[in-house]
Amino acid sequence: MSDGELRCRRDPLNPTHDLRRLLPSKLGVAFALLTCSFGFTAPLSASCAQSDPASSSTSSDVDSAIVPPGQLDIDGGVDAADDCEGDASLECTTRTLPCEQAAFCTVAVPADGHLLTGVWGSGKDNFWAVGTGGVILRWNGTAWSRVASDTYQSLFAVWGSGEHDVWIAGSRSFVLHGVVEGGTATWQPLPELSAPYYTESPVTWTETFALAAWGTSADDVWIAGEGYPAGPPYPVQWTTVWRSTQADGGAAWKKALLSTQIQTAPAPTIRGLWGADANEVWAVGGHDGPDYSTTHGKSYRGVPSSDPDGGFELTWTEVDTQSNAILHGVWGSGKDDVWAVGEYGTIRHRSAGDPRWSVVPSPTDRHLYAIWGSGPNDVWVVGDYGTILHYDGATWTRATTTLALGVKPDLRSVWGSAPDDVWVVGKGVALHFTGPKSPRPATGGQK
């Protein structure tokens, strides 16, 4: 393998692709990044080659992520110091920045050996993060602490309606509902989500994985993930979003099929959910093929059905993403301003009435996993190798961080409670943005 090539290893939290690229030494590519007063660097072009994704079974690979604490190799088997020696590429930190000069500062988290996959919060003193090995963390405004989850299963997404109501989605359709009182959370695993589409062979949701969570209130929560099999002898699958209700005085679930047509297996996997309100919901993800040419990014827009009594509360319409890349995150400031991000640096935007997503030039070719914003002129995106991008309404720029020397960790989720309170989590790390920093003399920037 040449110095310019990237080696691949299975990433258990993105089961359908080989995303764990281990950097070779001496890539021989250097970038000088100029910092500005907000802690961001000037817009950059994409860098470095990427390896082709490989196809595999989602279920078998996600199983590998269900590990006891401390057994996930978050370093990827690489000696960071040796791997980055003499390398000033965007994949490595070669000069550290003090917090007062960086946009995002690292904050200690009790999650060594774990990949943090989701973060959500309702206020500056109430944030939650989840990850592999059943890790649940809570931020109280001063420090992160571990919260007992009673599971080793990987947790993929977290969302809440407020400080007293938290929902977590994980492996093997493990969905937790937490009620928080007096700073203490009481967790209740929810009943299995049944899908008895063929009465002679009922199918339960335990055969699939829950990868995304979103909602409008404590009584209106949405969960999505893999497609589930229709049941033998039919070799087909359904792609489904599940919506909670409070029927009969307790939590129940209704299926919201993304298509009324039977799909040949495998069905698209949904990795991101967001809605302007309960009457307009977006689901993004994709269908994995054996190579990039047969992989397809997917997005669906759900609006109230004209026949809700027929069993379908929403009518879903597929919207062209203009991309083969799998999409992982979706967010909008409103119905006429929706963003989606995904693999290979894919960024898409849609305004109300557009027949398809618009292609947005991206300053990176790294996989992007999550997006959040406080408004149309303040949007954050995170991804592989410490990638943090910011959109100010006109331009995408890179954000600086206080990450340690060596290979930058992959980042998986971003959420904020305000423009000056934004959290990013990833491979054994949490980063916090508390607003623009005062201008300081340029010293060559962060590498």
C-alpha positions, 0 to 999 in steps of 0.5 A: 500500500502506498503512503497516500492510501488509507486502510480500512477497518470495521466501524461497529457503530456504522455497520454497513460501511468500513469507515474506520480508516487508519492513517498511514505515516507521512501522508505528506500533505500539509495545510496551514489553517488561519484562525479567526476571531470566532475560533473558525478557520477559513473555508477549506477544500476537501483533502485526502483519498478515501477508500470504497465502502464494503457491504455487509450484514447490518445485524451481525456487525452491530452485534459487535458493538454490544460489548462490556465497558472498556472493551471497545478499541477507540484508538483503532490500534494506532499509535497516534504520536507515531502515526502523525509524526511530521503530518499536518493533515486534517486527520491529525492534531499537530499543535494543541490550542488553549481553550481561550483560542479554540471554538470547542473545548474538550470536557472530561467524560467518564467514558473511556473505551466507549464511542459516544453516539448521541447527545441531547439537552434541554438547557445549559445544566441538563444534557444527556449523552449515550454510547456503546456498552450501554453508557448513559452520561448526564451533564449538570452544568458542572461535570459529566457523570455516569448514569446506570442503564442496566444494559451493555447494549449499544445505545444510538440516539437520545431525545427528550421533550424537556428536563423531566422526559428522556427517550433513548434508542439502542441496539436490538430495538432496546428503547428506554424512557426516562422520567427525571425527578430531583436529578434522578432518572428512573428508566423503563424499557418499553414493550416490544414494538410489534408488527404483525403484518402477516398474522400467521407469522407476527414479526417483532421489532426485536429483529431490527435496530433503533438508530434515530429518535425525535419527537414533538412532546412527551406524548408524541415520540418517533423511533426509526432504524432498520427495515424489518422482515415481513415474515416467511415465506416472503423475502421482503422487508418494510421500512418503518418509523414508529410513533408513540401514543398514550392509548389506554393510559399507557405507552403504545406504538403505531407504525408509520410505514415509509411505503405502502409498497412491499420492498425487496430486502434489504429495505432502506435503513433510517438513520436520522429523523426531524420534523418541523412539527407533527405534520411534516416529518423527515426521515433520511438514511439509505440503501446499501449496495455491494459498492458505491455505484449501487448504494443510494441515499434516501430521504422521505417527507411525511405529511398527514394521510388522507386516509388515517383510518386505513392504518397509515397516519402519514403519507410518505413521499421520497424526495430525490437526494441527488446523491448515492451517499448514505445520509445520517442526519437531518435538521431544519430551522423550519419547513422552508429550511431543511438540511441533511448530511451524510457520507463523503462530506455530503451536504444537502439543502431543501426549501419548501416546494423544491422537488428535490434536495439541492447540492451544497458544496462541502469543505470536506470529504469526510463522513458527516453524521449529525447536524443541529442549529439554533437558526438558519444562520447558525448550523453545526455539522460533525463527522469523522476525524474531528470534523466540526463545520459551521454555517453562518448563513453564507459560508461553511467553515471549520471550527477549531478545537482543543483536541489532543495531539495525534489522530483526531477522534471521530465525532458522531452527534451534536446538539445545543440548547442555545447559540452559546451552548453546543455539545459535540460527542464522539470517540471517548470525547465531549467538546463544548462551545460557549460562544465566540472568543475574543480576537487573538493574534494569529499564531499559525492556526491549529493543525 
